[in-house]
Structures are given as structure tokens and as C-alpha cells.
Amino acid sequence: MKLLNPLIISGREVLPLVEGGKGISVSNGESSGAWAAAGGVGTFSAVNADAHDENGNLLPVAYYGKTRRERHEELVKFSIQGGITQARIAHERSNGLGRIHMNVLWEMGAVEPILHGVLSEVKGLVHGVTCGAGMPFKLAEICVHYGIFYYPIVSSARAFRILWKRAYNRFPEWLGGVVYEDPWLAGGHNGLSNSEDPLVPEDPLPRVIALRAAMRESGLANTPIIMAGGVWNLSEWQDWLDNPDVGPISFQFGTRPLLTQESPISSEWKQKLLTLKEGDIFLNRFSPTGFYSSAVRNDFLDELESRARHQVAYSIAPVGEHSEPFGVGARGRLVYLTHHDKEQAENWVKQGFTEAMRTPDSTLIFVAPAIANEILKDQINCMGCLSACMFSNWAQNEEGTTGKKADPRSYCIQKTLQEISHSGDVNGQLMFAGHQAYRFAKDPYYANGFVPTVKQLIERLQTGQ
């Protein structure tokens, strides 16, 4: 394998190996600090990170506000406290080596006050901020205010050009790098555009070369690109190293750091990773953000697929083929279905899917009573973790709503990610993963259930394997 040359990232020469940030306490101070201590760039997530008390004990997240707005304000306080906590832990664990970055989602609720709240307290502890899931136009302005490098996450050259022209051209010296996150390979939320086919992956190399060309146009020929998504063995990426069309390149690992001793995920989650097969990771569009996302197929996703399958279109008055009356809800309010759809709906009711729930798209989904109760309860308990949520119809505006019906085909992302990150329920909760996660079961490095330390993993990665 070609020599892995160090790069200047966030003001220091480091190994071009970056830990990918994974939200809701999956990438924390322990894992990111260890990654930095091994000479790379560790990334903890400030997306509802865990907070600790003065004795180091985990502070439980409990909401007491009676309204969504009140619970939202509680969530902001928890998030700031958690981000500060994990920054301090990461700094201590790093032993002053490597670099520490913080990851946020632009579409998370109150991202701007959370960034200000954390960054104002972590001077010298955090060296860069990565941010995706949306178009983070204000990211540069916020980071520069605190003297911290910024790293936008994009999935195309077009997205970068828009960010550069509208905002980033005013702060070029603090643009530490650009993260290219491949929309077909990365785990979690993906940046597929409406013009791209989720079922037809594109080769990332031409897309990254196009990104570099856009960066050169902006005077950023020497600014690193960080390749994220689908990176497992660096020996498979040798064509990218010392490639003049690519330029300075670093590689982000989001999936492999999950299976390390410092990784905070449960032992059940780690064991599940060792059993995955190719095809077990499912690109879907159930997320309340509206983005595509990649997750492990399990009971949680099966339930969401079931809702989508048990779905028919309706009209509120007889129109064309929608002429068959059908009673919905406790009061039996009539809607109108086609003859075929009414037969289907009656059959689903006989199977136990007795609750018909309206969606924003003038369709009905049919679910079991327990599922309907859970959906309604979760919608009522919304704490505004997103800037706009399809599931609960919360929005971060004066009205506090998207103006659309809440969508029962989605789910409370805050609830399920908190559950999986703090329990061993890997079947009943959302389990984000990159599309290479099935390789844990095939890679001889993990034979007999071996779980390396972060230091051992980085040493392994430098060999190309």
C-alpha cells in the first residue's frame, strides 16, 4: 500500500484518518479522545450528547414541560450541557494529541443556540465542527466567531458551490476541509437529491474529482477533502492517494469505530454487528427529517414497512372510482375508497390492523391498536428535536408547526435513538449503519469476536486493512 501521508487538519499535522460523528451518544468523548490520542481526528457528536454530573454520573434525560415549546427548551439545555461534557472528556482522553472535532446536524432543533452554547465553553478543547443534514449556511460565521475550523458535509460539487457562493467565500481561512459523504454508502442520513436514483449508486471518485474542481475554482486546491461513506480498507482506495485530480485527501470511518473497546454502544449492538450479512443495511425514507437514511433491517424497520404496505388513498367525498364509503375512527367518519382498496382495508381489519390513521398525503395506514397508541403518545410527547418534523408536525417557528398533518408513517427519532444508545434493544429500535457494516462478519481481523481498541484499529488501518 502507498504511504499514508499526514495532513494539516484544524491547524495540526495528523494522520488523515477521521472518526465519523454519530449522534445521540454513539460517538462520544471516550471514543473521539482515543482516536485523537492515536494521532487522528476524533469526532464526538453534540446531537443530544450525554451529560454527567460533577461525580461523572450519567444525568438522565427527562422532560417535565407541559408543552412542546417548554420541552424543546429543556432539550436545548440538555444538548449544551452534554456537548460541553463530551468535549471535556475528549480533551482529557486525547492527551493533547491529534485533533478533536464536534459533529452537529443542521436540521436538528435549535442547532444555532446549541452551537453557541457549547463553543462558548470549550475554547482549546474543540478544534473543528463538522455539519451536514441540510445546507448549513451559517456554520462558518458561527465557528469563525469562536476561532474554530468548520467542515461542511456535502454529497455533491453543486452543494458545495451553493454554500461557497452564499456564505463560505467570506471565511476561506477557517474552512478546514470539506467532507464528501457518499449518499449511497454512508450510514445514517444521506444527501440524495431528487435527481439521483437511490437504487443506482454512482462511483464516488468522479463525484469527488468534480468537488475538487469546484474547490479549485474557489482557490481551495490545498484544502483537504474528507471521503466519508463506504471506507473499510484503505488498500481499496489506493487510486485516491497522491492523485492530482483528488488533491489532499483524508478518510472518514463511521462504521468501524463502532466495534472498538472505547465505543459506548451496548455489547448487544456490537454482537449484532458481527452477524450482519450483505443486504441487511436498508436505504429507506421513513425518517421524520424527510431525508433518506441507511439502517440495519430489523423489527423496527419491518414495522415501518408494514405501515407503508397497509396503505390506501382516500377522498373525503365520492370522486370517480373513490365511491365506496368507509368509516374511520371511533365516530366512524366516512371517507371514500376504491372498490379494490375497500376490500383490502376490510381484510387488514380482519387481520388485526384495526386502526386507520390519516396521513398528510390523503392516505390511510392500517395498524394494530398498540401501534396506534404508541404513535399518538410519541407525537404528543414531542420535544422538538428537529427543526421540522414530519412525524409530529413540530417546526422551529413562531407557530411551532409545519402546518401539515402529523405523519404516522414515520417515527420519533429522538426516542428510538436514545433507546438504542442506552439499552441493548437492537431489534426494536432504529439501528443506523453504513452499507459496509456486513464486512465485520467477513473480515478476519474480527475473528472469534475480537474487539480492538481504537489504537489497535488505527494501527490496522495504516496497513491498508
N, C-alpha and C positions, 0 to 999 in steps of 0.2 A: 504493500500500500504506500501511496505517496505520503511524504512528511506532512503532518498537520501543523501548519504554521500558526503561531499565535497572532491575535489581532488586538488592536486598541479598541476596547469597548467600555463606554462610560468612563473614559479617562485613564484606563489602566490596561496594560498588556495582559491578556488572559488566554486560556485555551478557547478555541472557537466552538465550545460546547455549552449549550444553554439549556437549562431546565425549563420546560414549559409550565406556565402557571395554570393551575386547575382549581376552580373556585369551591367555595363552601368547605374550607378546611382540608382540602386534599393536597394542595401544595402549601406547606406551612413553614414556619421559621426553622424547624428542625431539618426538614429536607433541603430547603434552599440554603441554609447555613452550611450544611455538609457539602453541598455542591460547590459553593464558593470556596470552602476550605480546601477542596481538591483542585482548585485552580481555574474553575469555570465560572459561569454566571448562574447563580441560583435565583429562582423566581418564586416568591410566595404570593399567594392570592389575597387581595384585600376585598374580595367579594364575600361579605359576611364571614370574615375570619373569626376564629375562636379568640375570646378574651380570657385572661386569667386574673385572679385577684393577687394581692401582694404576697401571698404564700405560694403562688404558682398553681393554684387550683382552678380548674375549668369553671368559668361562670356560665350557668345555664341560661339559655335564651328563652325568655318567657315574656309574653306581651299582655299588658293589662289595659291598654287603651280600649275604649268602647267603640271608637270609630276607626275607619281605615286611616284617616289622616293622623290620628293620635298614635296608632300602631306604627305608621310609617316613620314618625319622628323617633319612636323608640328604636326602630331598626337602624336609623342613621346613627344614633348614639352607639349602639352595639357595634356597627361596622367600623366606626372611627376607633373605638376602643380596641377592637380586635386587630385592626391593621397596625396600630401602634405596638400592641403586644407582640405580634409576629415579626415586625421589623426589629424589635429589640432582641428577640430570640435569635433571629437570623444573624444579626451582627455578632452576637456573642459566640455562636457556633462557628462562624466563618474564620475566627482567629485573625481577622484583619486581612484575609487573603481573598482573591477573586473579586467578584462584584455581586451586589445584591440588587435585584430588580423587584418591582411590585407590579402585579397584574390587576387590571380592572376591566370591566365591560362597560362600554359607553352607554349601552341600553339598560344598565342596572339603575334602579331607583336612586335618585339623589347623588349621582356619580360626582358632580362638581363639588358640593359641600363635603362629601366624603374624602375626595382627593385633597381639598384644602385642609380638612381636619386632621388627616394623617400626615401629610407632608410638612405641615407646620410644626410637627412634633418629632420628626425623625431626621433632622439635618445630620449628615455624616453617616447615617445608618443605611439609607437607601440611595442608590446611585442612578437608577433609571426606572421609568414607568412604561410598561407595555400596555397597549389598549386596543381592543377590537370590538366586534359585535356592534357595528354601526359605523358612522362617519364622525370620528372624534375631532371635530374642527378646533375645539378649544383646548385640546390636550397640550399643545405646545405652549400656549400662553400661560397655562396653569403651572406646568413644570418649570418653565423658564423663571417664573416668579420666585421659585424656591431653589434655583440653581441646580436642577436635576435634568438629566438627559431624557428625551422622550423617544418612544419606539412604537409607531403606529403599526397595527396589524392589518394587512390588506391581502386580497386574493387576486388582484389584477393590476396591471400597469395603469389602467384607466382610473381605478380608485385612488391610486397614489397621485396621479396628475390633478385630480379634483382637490384632494387635500392640500397639495402643494400650492396650487394657484389661489385657493381661497384662504389659506391660513399659514401654512408652514414656511412659505418663502420669506416671511418676516423673521424667522428664528432658525436659520440654517445651521448655526454653530452648535445648537443644542439637540439637533437631530442625530441621535447616537447610532441609529440604524433603522432599517425597515424590515419588518417581519413579513415574509411571504408565507401565508398559511394556505396550504393546498385545500381547496374546498371539497375534493373527493377523497382525501386521505386522512385529514386531521380528525381528531376526536372532538366531542362537544359540539358547539355551534359552528356552522360552516357558512362561508360567504358566497354561496352560489347566487348568481344573478338570474334574472328572468330569461336571459338569452342563453343560458347554459343548461345543458341536459344533465340532471342528476344521475342518470343511468349510463352516461357516456363520458367516462373520465378522460381528461386531456393530460398529455405529458407535461409535467411541471417545468422541464428545462426551457422550452421555448417561451413559456409564460414568465419565467424569471429573467431570461435574456431580454424580453420586452420591458420588464420592470427596470432592469439596469439601464436600458437605453433611455427610458423616461427619466431616470435619475441623472444620467449624464447630461441630458438636456438642461437640467436644473443645477448643474455644477456639482453633482454629488457622486462623481466617479469613484471616489475612495471611501464612501460611506458604506459600511457593511450591510449586506443583505443577510437575513437570518432565515434559513429554509426550515419551515415547520410543517409537519404532516407526513407520515409515511417513512420517517427516517428510523431505521433499525440498525443496520451495519453500515459503517462509513465506507467499507470496501465496495459497496454498491453505488457509491456516489463519487467515485474517483474522477469521472469526467468533469465534475464540477470544480475540483481542486485545481488551482493555477490556470483556470480557464479565463482568458482575457474577455470573453463575452459575458461572463458571470461577474468577474471582479471579486473584491473581497467578500468571502462567504463564511458564514458560521452555520451551525446546525443545531436545531432545537429538538429536544427529546421530551415528549409529553407522556408517552405510554410507558417506556422502560423504567423511568424513575418510580412508577407506582410499585414495582416489585423490588424494593430495597428495604433494608432494615430500618432506615430512618423514615420511610414513608409512613404517614399516620393512618392509612386506611386499615380496615379490620383484617384479621387473619382470614376470615371467610372470603373477603374480597380478593385477597392475594391468592388464596387457593383456587378461587373461581378463574382467575386469570390463567392459571396453569392448565386449565381444562378446555379453554376455548378452541374452537375449530374455525377454519376459514368459512366465511359466510355468517358467522354468529354476530358480527357487528352490522348494524342495520341503519342505513341512512334514511331518516324519516322527517316528517314535517309536523309533528304533533306539538312541538314546543310552543308555549304561550308567547314567545317572542315573535313568532312568525318565521324565524329562520329555520333552515334545515339543520339537523343535528345528527351525530353519529353516536349510537349507544349499543350496548350488548342486548341482544334479543333475550327477553326473559318474561316472567308473568306480567310485569308492569307494562311492557310494550304490547304483549299479547292482548291485554285488556283494552288498550287504546285502539289496536287494530280491530278488535271486536266491535267497539263503538262505531268505527268508520264503516264496517261491513253492515251493521244493523241500522241502516240509514235510508230514509226515503225523502223525496221532495214533497212539499205540501203547498196548498194555496188556502187563503182564508175565505175564499168564495169559489163556487164552481166555475172553472175556466177550462175549456177544451176537454182533454182527457182526465183532468183532475175533477172528477164528478162524483166520486164515492165519498160519502161522509164518514168521518172517523172521530170519535170522542177522545179528547186529550185532557189529562189531569183529573183531579178529584171532582171537578164540576162537569167533566165531560164536554168541554167546549169543542165545538165542531171545527175541524179542518177538512180539507178535501184532497184525496189521494187518487192516483190512477187505480184502475181495477186490479192490475197486477201487484202494485205496491200495497194495496189494502190486504190482499191475500197474504203477502209476505209479512206484513205487520201483524196480522192476526195469528200467523204461525209462530212468530217470535214471542208474542204474548203467551201462547200456549207453552213455549219452552222456558218460560220464567222471566223473560225480558219484558216485564210488565209496565215499566215506567218510560213514557215517551217524553223526551226533553227537546225543547226547541233550540235551534242553533241560529246564528246571525245570518246564515245563508238560506233561510226558509226551508230547512230540512228538519226532520225529526230523527233523533237517535233513540234506540230502544235498549235499555239497560235493566239489570236486576235492581230491586228496591234498595239493597245495601249499597250498591254503587251510586245510585241516585242520591241517597242520603249523604254519602261521603263527598260527592261533587258539590252539593249545596252547602255543606258545612265548610268545606275548604274555600268556597267562593266568599262566604260570609266572613271567614277569618282572615281574609286578605290583609297583608300589611304593606302592600305597595313596594315589593322588592324590585320591580321593573319600572322603567319609565312609562311603558304602556303594556298592559297585559290582556291578551285575548281571552284568557280563561276567566278572569274575574271582572273584566272591563274597567279596571283601575287605570288611571292615567295621571301622570305628574303635571297636572294643570289646575287652574282655579276650580274647575268643575269636579275634578277628581274622577273623571270617567272618559272612556274613549268615545262615548256616545253610541256605542253599539251594544247589542245583547251580549251577555257573558256566554262564552263558548264551551259547552260541556264536553266537546271532543278533545279538549286539551287537559291540563293538569296544573296543580300548584307546584311550580318548580322549586320554590323555597322549601316547602315542606319535604318533598321527596329527597332533595339533595342534602338537607340536614339529617334526614333519617339514615341515608346510606353512609354518610360520612361519620356518623356517631353510633352505628349499630352494624350488625352482621347480616342484615336483610338484603342479600344480593339478588333475590328473585322478585321481591315485591316492590322494589324501588328502582328509580332510574339510575342506570349504571353507564355513564359516559365512557367511551373508549375510542382510541384511534383504530383505523382499519388494519393495522399490523398486529394488533393485540393477540391474534391467534398464534403468533410465532413464539410466544412463551412456551407453548406445549411442544414445539418442534426444535427449538434452539437447545443444543447440547449443554450450553452454559447453565441452564436451569434444571438439568437432570437431577432426579431424585429430590425435587422440591427445593433446590438450592436458592437461597435469597441473599444476594450480595449486599455489602454496604455500598453507600454512594461512592466512596473512594475506590472500591473494587470495580464498580461498574464503569467509572470514568477511565480507569486503567485499561479495562477491557475495550472500551470504545476507541481508545487511541491505537489499538492494534488493528482496527478496522472491523472488528467483530462485535 
